[in-house]
Amino acid sequence: MRVAGFPSPADEYGLVSLSLTELMIPRPTSTFFIRVVEDLAPNIKRQDILVVDRSLKITEGCLALIVNQGELCLRRALQKNSEWWLISLTQGAPLRLGEDEEAILWGVVTYVIHQTLK
């Protein structure tokens, strides 16, 4: 069957594939998923999933997953002078990174995934 007429301008645009794996996990060997067990901040709630890349270095304002006294903790990284400080999202005193090995950097959070409907 033949159809006459003008071609659709939309024919020029094919479907663009979107891979969440390629988008969120550029380094699969150093990327991990962590499920949040308690509300941590207004935008990080219980049951959210953190995408954490262990190969990244901390930068100003990033979310850092640290090991503090044997527990994983989420902190905001801030630099004062030449020292990195890890600020709690909920409560607790700031920790200096590398001070007596009290706070050890485990990885940097690259994405927070949360469900909008429950």
Rosetta constraint file for C-alpha pairs under 8 A:
AtomPair CA 7 CA 11 HARMONIC 7.25 0.50
AtomPair CA 19 CA 23 HARMONIC 6.21 0.50
AtomPair CA 20 CA 24 HARMONIC 5.73 0.50
AtomPair CA 20 CA 25 HARMONIC 7.70 0.50
AtomPair CA 21 CA 25 HARMONIC 5.28 0.50
AtomPair CA 21 CA 26 HARMONIC 7.55 0.50
AtomPair CA 22 CA 26 HARMONIC 5.72 0.50
AtomPair CA 24 CA 51 HARMONIC 7.66 0.50
AtomPair CA 24 CA 110 HARMONIC 7.74 0.50
AtomPair CA 24 CA 111 HARMONIC 7.30 0.50
AtomPair CA 25 CA 31 HARMONIC 6.47 0.50
AtomPair CA 27 CA 31 HARMONIC 6.21 0.50
AtomPair CA 27 CA 53 HARMONIC 7.63 0.50
AtomPair CA 30 CA 53 HARMONIC 5.55 0.50
AtomPair CA 30 CA 54 HARMONIC 5.23 0.50
AtomPair CA 30 CA 55 HARMONIC 5.86 0.50
AtomPair CA 31 CA 51 HARMONIC 6.89 0.50
AtomPair CA 31 CA 52 HARMONIC 5.53 0.50
AtomPair CA 31 CA 53 HARMONIC 4.40 0.50
AtomPair CA 31 CA 54 HARMONIC 6.29 0.50
AtomPair CA 32 CA 51 HARMONIC 5.94 0.50
AtomPair CA 32 CA 52 HARMONIC 5.18 0.50
AtomPair CA 32 CA 53 HARMONIC 6.45 0.50
AtomPair CA 32 CA 54 HARMONIC 7.88 0.50
AtomPair CA 33 CA 49 HARMONIC 6.37 0.50
AtomPair CA 33 CA 50 HARMONIC 5.59 0.50
AtomPair CA 33 CA 51 HARMONIC 4.86 0.50
AtomPair CA 33 CA 52 HARMONIC 6.14 0.50
AtomPair CA 34 CA 49 HARMONIC 5.54 0.50
AtomPair CA 34 CA 50 HARMONIC 5.06 0.50
AtomPair CA 34 CA 51 HARMONIC 6.66 0.50
AtomPair CA 34 CA 52 HARMONIC 7.37 0.50
AtomPair CA 35 CA 46 HARMONIC 7.90 0.50
AtomPair CA 35 CA 47 HARMONIC 5.79 0.50
AtomPair CA 35 CA 48 HARMONIC 5.80 0.50
AtomPair CA 35 CA 49 HARMONIC 4.52 0.50
AtomPair CA 35 CA 50 HARMONIC 6.28 0.50
AtomPair CA 36 CA 44 HARMONIC 7.92 0.50
AtomPair CA 36 CA 45 HARMONIC 6.86 0.50
AtomPair CA 36 CA 46 HARMONIC 5.12 0.50
AtomPair CA 36 CA 47 HARMONIC 5.10 0.50
AtomPair CA 36 CA 48 HARMONIC 5.34 0.50
AtomPair CA 36 CA 49 HARMONIC 6.13 0.50
AtomPair CA 36 CA 50 HARMONIC 7.26 0.50
AtomPair CA 37 CA 46 HARMONIC 4.99 0.50
AtomPair CA 37 CA 47 HARMONIC 6.02 0.50
AtomPair CA 38 CA 45 HARMONIC 6.35 0.50
AtomPair CA 38 CA 46 HARMONIC 4.37 0.50
AtomPair CA 38 CA 47 HARMONIC 7.52 0.50
AtomPair CA 39 CA 44 HARMONIC 6.20 0.50
AtomPair CA 39 CA 45 HARMONIC 4.17 0.50
AtomPair CA 39 CA 46 HARMONIC 4.83 0.50
AtomPair CA 40 CA 44 HARMONIC 5.50 0.50
AtomPair CA 40 CA 45 HARMONIC 6.00 0.50
AtomPair CA 40 CA 46 HARMONIC 7.66 0.50
AtomPair CA 40 CA 89 HARMONIC 6.19 0.50
AtomPair CA 40 CA 90 HARMONIC 6.09 0.50
AtomPair CA 41 CA 45 HARMONIC 6.72 0.50
AtomPair CA 41 CA 89 HARMONIC 6.14 0.50
AtomPair CA 41 CA 90 HARMONIC 6.78 0.50
AtomPair CA 44 CA 48 HARMONIC 6.57 0.50
AtomPair CA 44 CA 112 HARMONIC 7.26 0.50
AtomPair CA 44 CA 114 HARMONIC 7.86 0.50
AtomPair CA 45 CA 114 HARMONIC 7.70 0.50
AtomPair CA 47 CA 114 HARMONIC 7.41 0.50
AtomPair CA 48 CA 112 HARMONIC 6.76 0.50
AtomPair CA 48 CA 113 HARMONIC 5.63 0.50
AtomPair CA 48 CA 114 HARMONIC 4.64 0.50
AtomPair CA 48 CA 115 HARMONIC 7.21 0.50
AtomPair CA 49 CA 112 HARMONIC 5.81 0.50
AtomPair CA 49 CA 113 HARMONIC 5.01 0.50
AtomPair CA 49 CA 114 HARMONIC 6.46 0.50
AtomPair CA 50 CA 109 HARMONIC 6.33 0.50
AtomPair CA 50 CA 110 HARMONIC 7.60 0.50
AtomPair CA 50 CA 111 HARMONIC 5.95 0.50
AtomPair CA 50 CA 112 HARMONIC 4.73 0.50
AtomPair CA 50 CA 113 HARMONIC 6.34 0.50
AtomPair CA 51 CA 109 HARMONIC 5.66 0.50
AtomPair CA 51 CA 110 HARMONIC 5.65 0.50
AtomPair CA 51 CA 111 HARMONIC 5.08 0.50
AtomPair CA 51 CA 112 HARMONIC 6.31 0.50
AtomPair CA 51 CA 113 HARMONIC 7.76 0.50
AtomPair CA 52 CA 65 HARMONIC 7.75 0.50
AtomPair CA 52 CA 107 HARMONIC 5.80 0.50
AtomPair CA 52 CA 108 HARMONIC 5.37 0.50
AtomPair CA 52 CA 109 HARMONIC 4.37 0.50
AtomPair CA 52 CA 110 HARMONIC 5.84 0.50
AtomPair CA 52 CA 111 HARMONIC 7.41 0.50
AtomPair CA 53 CA 107 HARMONIC 5.45 0.50
AtomPair CA 53 CA 108 HARMONIC 5.38 0.50
AtomPair CA 53 CA 109 HARMONIC 6.39 0.50
AtomPair CA 53 CA 110 HARMONIC 6.75 0.50
AtomPair CA 54 CA 106 HARMONIC 6.29 0.50
AtomPair CA 54 CA 107 HARMONIC 4.09 0.50
AtomPair CA 54 CA 108 HARMONIC 6.26 0.50
AtomPair CA 55 CA 107 HARMONIC 7.08 0.50
AtomPair CA 56 CA 107 HARMONIC 6.83 0.50
AtomPair CA 56 CA 108 HARMONIC 6.15 0.50
AtomPair CA 57 CA 107 HARMONIC 7.84 0.50
AtomPair CA 57 CA 108 HARMONIC 7.12 0.50
AtomPair CA 58 CA 62 HARMONIC 6.46 0.50
AtomPair CA 58 CA 64 HARMONIC 6.90 0.50
AtomPair CA 58 CA 77 HARMONIC 6.91 0.50
AtomPair CA 58 CA 108 HARMONIC 6.47 0.50
AtomPair CA 59 CA 77 HARMONIC 6.85 0.50
AtomPair CA 59 CA 78 HARMONIC 7.77 0.50
AtomPair CA 60 CA 77 HARMONIC 5.79 0.50
AtomPair CA 60 CA 78 HARMONIC 5.21 0.50
AtomPair CA 60 CA 79 HARMONIC 6.22 0.50
AtomPair CA 61 CA 76 HARMONIC 5.86 0.50
AtomPair CA 61 CA 77 HARMONIC 5.15 0.50
AtomPair CA 61 CA 78 HARMONIC 5.69 0.50
AtomPair CA 62 CA 76 HARMONIC 5.77 0.50
AtomPair CA 62 CA 77 HARMONIC 5.53 0.50
AtomPair CA 62 CA 78 HARMONIC 7.99 0.50
AtomPair CA 62 CA 108 HARMONIC 7.16 0.50
AtomPair CA 62 CA 109 HARMONIC 7.37 0.50
AtomPair CA 63 CA 74 HARMONIC 6.70 0.50
AtomPair CA 63 CA 75 HARMONIC 5.71 0.50
AtomPair CA 63 CA 76 HARMONIC 4.70 0.50
AtomPair CA 63 CA 77 HARMONIC 6.30 0.50
AtomPair CA 63 CA 108 HARMONIC 6.03 0.50
AtomPair CA 63 CA 109 HARMONIC 5.42 0.50
AtomPair CA 63 CA 110 HARMONIC 7.96 0.50
AtomPair CA 64 CA 74 HARMONIC 5.79 0.50
AtomPair CA 64 CA 75 HARMONIC 5.27 0.50
AtomPair CA 64 CA 76 HARMONIC 6.00 0.50
AtomPair CA 64 CA 77 HARMONIC 6.40 0.50
AtomPair CA 64 CA 86 HARMONIC 7.83 0.50
AtomPair CA 64 CA 105 HARMONIC 6.99 0.50
AtomPair CA 64 CA 106 HARMONIC 7.55 0.50
AtomPair CA 64 CA 107 HARMONIC 6.00 0.50
AtomPair CA 64 CA 108 HARMONIC 4.62 0.50
AtomPair CA 64 CA 109 HARMONIC 5.99 0.50
AtomPair CA 65 CA 72 HARMONIC 6.56 0.50
AtomPair CA 65 CA 73 HARMONIC 5.66 0.50
AtomPair CA 65 CA 74 HARMONIC 4.67 0.50
AtomPair CA 65 CA 75 HARMONIC 6.38 0.50
AtomPair CA 65 CA 105 HARMONIC 6.36 0.50
AtomPair CA 65 CA 106 HARMONIC 5.48 0.50
AtomPair CA 65 CA 107 HARMONIC 5.24 0.50
AtomPair CA 65 CA 108 HARMONIC 5.96 0.50
AtomPair CA 65 CA 109 HARMONIC 6.86 0.50
AtomPair CA 66 CA 72 HARMONIC 5.56 0.50
AtomPair CA 66 CA 73 HARMONIC 5.27 0.50
AtomPair CA 66 CA 74 HARMONIC 6.33 0.50
AtomPair CA 66 CA 75 HARMONIC 7.27 0.50
AtomPair CA 66 CA 103 HARMONIC 6.25 0.50
AtomPair CA 66 CA 104 HARMONIC 5.41 0.50
AtomPair CA 66 CA 105 HARMONIC 4.48 0.50
AtomPair CA 66 CA 106 HARMONIC 4.89 0.50
AtomPair CA 66 CA 107 HARMONIC 6.91 0.50
AtomPair CA 67 CA 71 HARMONIC 5.31 0.50
AtomPair CA 67 CA 72 HARMONIC 4.64 0.50
AtomPair CA 67 CA 73 HARMONIC 6.19 0.50
AtomPair CA 67 CA 103 HARMONIC 5.76 0.50
AtomPair CA 67 CA 104 HARMONIC 5.14 0.50
AtomPair CA 67 CA 105 HARMONIC 6.45 0.50
AtomPair CA 67 CA 106 HARMONIC 6.36 0.50
AtomPair CA 68 CA 72 HARMONIC 6.40 0.50
AtomPair CA 68 CA 73 HARMONIC 6.71 0.50
AtomPair CA 68 CA 102 HARMONIC 5.89 0.50
AtomPair CA 68 CA 103 HARMONIC 4.81 0.50
AtomPair CA 68 CA 104 HARMONIC 6.61 0.50
AtomPair CA 69 CA 102 HARMONIC 6.62 0.50
AtomPair CA 69 CA 103 HARMONIC 7.56 0.50
AtomPair CA 74 CA 88 HARMONIC 7.11 0.50
AtomPair CA 74 CA 89 HARMONIC 7.17 0.50
AtomPair CA 75 CA 86 HARMONIC 5.42 0.50
AtomPair CA 75 CA 87 HARMONIC 5.25 0.50
AtomPair CA 75 CA 88 HARMONIC 4.93 0.50
AtomPair CA 75 CA 89 HARMONIC 5.98 0.50
AtomPair CA 76 CA 86 HARMONIC 5.49 0.50
AtomPair CA 76 CA 87 HARMONIC 5.01 0.50
AtomPair CA 76 CA 88 HARMONIC 6.53 0.50
AtomPair CA 76 CA 89 HARMONIC 6.89 0.50
AtomPair CA 77 CA 84 HARMONIC 6.64 0.50
AtomPair CA 77 CA 85 HARMONIC 5.81 0.50
AtomPair CA 77 CA 86 HARMONIC 4.75 0.50
AtomPair CA 77 CA 87 HARMONIC 6.36 0.50
AtomPair CA 78 CA 84 HARMONIC 5.79 0.50
AtomPair CA 78 CA 85 HARMONIC 5.19 0.50
AtomPair CA 78 CA 86 HARMONIC 6.33 0.50
AtomPair CA 78 CA 87 HARMONIC 7.29 0.50
AtomPair CA 79 CA 83 HARMONIC 5.67 0.50
AtomPair CA 79 CA 84 HARMONIC 4.52 0.50
AtomPair CA 79 CA 85 HARMONIC 5.97 0.50
AtomPair CA 80 CA 84 HARMONIC 6.40 0.50
AtomPair CA 80 CA 85 HARMONIC 7.15 0.50
AtomPair CA 83 CA 96 HARMONIC 7.18 0.50
AtomPair CA 83 CA 97 HARMONIC 7.51 0.50
AtomPair CA 84 CA 96 HARMONIC 5.94 0.50
AtomPair CA 84 CA 97 HARMONIC 5.55 0.50
AtomPair CA 85 CA 94 HARMONIC 6.38 0.50
AtomPair CA 85 CA 95 HARMONIC 5.58 0.50
AtomPair CA 85 CA 96 HARMONIC 4.49 0.50
AtomPair CA 85 CA 97 HARMONIC 5.88 0.50
AtomPair CA 86 CA 94 HARMONIC 5.53 0.50
AtomPair CA 86 CA 95 HARMONIC 5.07 0.50
AtomPair CA 86 CA 96 HARMONIC 6.16 0.50
AtomPair CA 86 CA 97 HARMONIC 6.72 0.50
AtomPair CA 87 CA 93 HARMONIC 7.26 0.50
AtomPair CA 87 CA 94 HARMONIC 4.74 0.50
AtomPair CA 87 CA 95 HARMONIC 6.73 0.50
AtomPair CA 88 CA 92 HARMONIC 5.86 0.50
AtomPair CA 88 CA 93 HARMONIC 6.99 0.50
AtomPair CA 88 CA 94 HARMONIC 6.40 0.50
AtomPair CA 95 CA 99 HARMONIC 7.92 0.50
AtomPair CA 95 CA 102 HARMONIC 7.97 0.50
AtomPair CA 95 CA 103 HARMONIC 6.81 0.50
AtomPair CA 96 CA 103 HARMONIC 7.20 0.50
AtomPair CA 97 CA 101 HARMONIC 7.71 0.50
AtomPair CA 97 CA 102 HARMONIC 7.73 0.50
AtomPair CA 97 CA 103 HARMONIC 5.63 0.50
AtomPair CA 97 CA 104 HARMONIC 6.76 0.50
AtomPair CA 97 CA 105 HARMONIC 7.53 0.50
AtomPair CA 98 CA 102 HARMONIC 6.89 0.50
AtomPair CA 98 CA 103 HARMONIC 6.20 0.50
AtomPair CA 98 CA 104 HARMONIC 6.57 0.50
AtomPair CA 99 CA 103 HARMONIC 7.08 0.50
